[in-house]
Amino acid sequence: MAVAIVSLLTPLLAFAQDAAGGMGGHKLEDLIFGLLPFLILGVLFWFFFLRQIRNQKNSPLVKRNHNYLDRHEQHMQRMEQLVDRIAVALEKDKNKDKS
């Protein structure tokens, strides 16, 4: 909404003249109108993107991802225990063959 308003007012601001009608003393105005679009874009970026990223902590997709990661970690722990048991069994078998 704000982008639409700024884009509609930009041509009008370009043709606007002050009461004196002269060309001098516009440095502050040039600075403000030069920085204003970047300020508006920064506020819009913060409002729509960064705020949405912060609010996604409670979304179902993030919760599902956390559940998946928890299950994956449990699976990896079980596999590590299984590999440890296999290594112990192989060591016992290797020691039995040497005896």
C-alpha positions in Angstrom: 0.0 0.0 0.0 2.7 2.4 1.0 4.7 1.6 -2.2 1.7 2.4 -4.3 1.2 5.7 -2.6 4.9 6.7 -2.9 5.0 5.6 -6.6 1.9 7.7 -7.3 3.3 10.8 -5.5 6.8 10.6 -6.9 5.9 12.3 -10.2 3.9 15.0 -8.4 6.8 15.7 -6.0 9.1 16.1 -9.0 7.0 18.8 -10.5 6.2 20.5 -7.1 7.6 24.0 -6.5 7.9 25.9 -3.3 6.3 29.3 -2.8 9.3 31.3 -3.9 9.6 29.3 -7.1 13.4 29.5 -7.1 16.0 26.8 -7.5 18.2 27.6 -4.5 18.2 26.1 -1.0 16.9 22.6 -1.9 19.8 20.6 -0.5 17.9 19.4 2.5 14.8 18.5 0.4 17.1 16.6 -2.0 18.7 14.8 0.8 15.3 13.8 2.4 13.8 12.7 -0.9 17.0 10.9 -1.8 17.0 8.9 1.4 13.2 8.5 1.9 12.7 5.7 -0.7 15.5 3.6 1.0 14.0 4.3 4.4 10.5 3.2 3.2 12.0 0.1 1.6 13.8 -0.8 4.8 10.7 -0.4 6.9 8.7 -2.5 4.4 11.4 -5.2 4.4 11.5 -5.3 8.1 7.7 -5.4 8.4 7.0 -8.1 5.9 10.1 -10.3 5.8 11.9 -10.2 9.2 8.7 -10.1 11.1 7.4 -13.1 9.2 10.6 -15.1 9.9 10.4 -14.3 13.6 6.7 -15.4 13.7 7.3 -18.7 11.9 8.7 -20.3 15.1 5.2 -21.4 16.0 4.1 -22.6 12.5 3.2 -26.3 11.9 5.9 -26.7 9.3 8.6 -25.7 11.7 7.2 -28.0 14.4 7.1 -30.9 11.9 10.7 -30.2 11.0 11.7 -30.2 14.6 9.9 -33.6 15.1 11.7 -35.0 12.1 15.1 -33.8 13.4 14.4 -35.4 16.8 13.4 -38.7 15.2 16.5 -38.5 13.0 18.7 -38.0 16.0 17.1 -41.0 17.9 17.7 -43.1 14.8 21.3 -42.1 14.5 21.8 -42.9 18.2 20.3 -46.4 17.7 22.5 -47.0 14.7 25.6 -45.9 16.7 24.7 -48.4 19.4 24.2 -51.1 16.8 27.6 -50.4 15.2 29.2 -50.5 18.7 27.6 -53.9 19.4 28.8 -55.2 16.1 32.3 -54.0 16.7 32.4 -55.6 20.1 31.1 -58.9 18.6 33.7 -58.8 15.9 36.4 -58.2 18.5 35.2 -61.1 20.6 35.1 -63.3 17.4 38.6 -62.1 16.4 40.0 -62.9 19.9 38.3 -66.3 19.9 39.9 -67.3 16.6 43.4 -66.3 17.9 43.0 -68.5 21.0 
